[in-house]
Amino acid sequence: MAQRVLVVDDDPTVADVVCRYLEHAGYEVAHVGDGSAALAAVARHPPHLVVLDLMLPVLDGLEVCRRLRQRPDGVPIVMLTARGDEADRVLGLQLGADDYLSKPFSPRELVLRVRSVLRRANGDPAGAPPPELLADGGLEVATGPRVARLHGRELTLTLREFDLLVHLMWHPARAFRRAELLERVWGWSFGDQSTVTVHVRRLREKIEADPADPRRIVTVWGVGYRYEPSRA
């Protein structure tokens, strides 16, 4: 059965091109043109992924992203933006978007990004699979069912947050450059490294006792980040 992708964009030209490329790639595609219709479409027939433009009538893309992240199914979101302001892109990532492309973009690249996000959502990351269970100091991550718990409490993580946490825990005490994490977790050979910074910040808010003084995901100045195993 083809995976369903919901395209949310009020520009009919862009939407037509995106839908045609996704359909040609084998996806079942639906299209709506405003934020309110997007939420209704997701509630009526949940897709496997949402391609979401930021600039939408009725409800803008940031608000749609915020409301989708309140759903328990954690539907992956690839965000489209024509805005040049980096703050909008960062805010979208902070709200839980899994990936983004800035307009104008290559439709072929969008298809590759969609494929990459869905592959990871289906538990099929590139390379050798991690162990079924990663555990450290009260933090347990079950990679098969994609469930993370901290001291027995289940954490609400986005697709990329989960993948980033797994990657860092799987390679404890190893420092990774942001560019390495973009390639290994996102599957990008190039891109905005602030994406990594935003996701690390969000992860710290969820797994650190004091996000301002992180003890698990620590900054390696001039390099990037590493996961520091508990000494308890």
Buried (B, 14 or more C-beta within 10 A) or exposed (E): EEBBBBBBBBBEEBBEBBBEBBEEBEBBBBBBBBBBBBBEBBEEEEBBBBBBBBBBEBBBBBBBBBBBBEEEEBBBBBBBBBBEEEEBBBBBBBBBBBBBBBBEBEBEEBBBBBBBBBEBBEEEBEEEEBEEEBEBBBBBBBBEEBEBBBEEEEBEBBBBBBBBBBBBBBBBEEBBBBBBBBBBBBBBEEBBBEBBBBBBBBBBEBBBEEBEEBBBBBBEEEEBBBBBEEEE
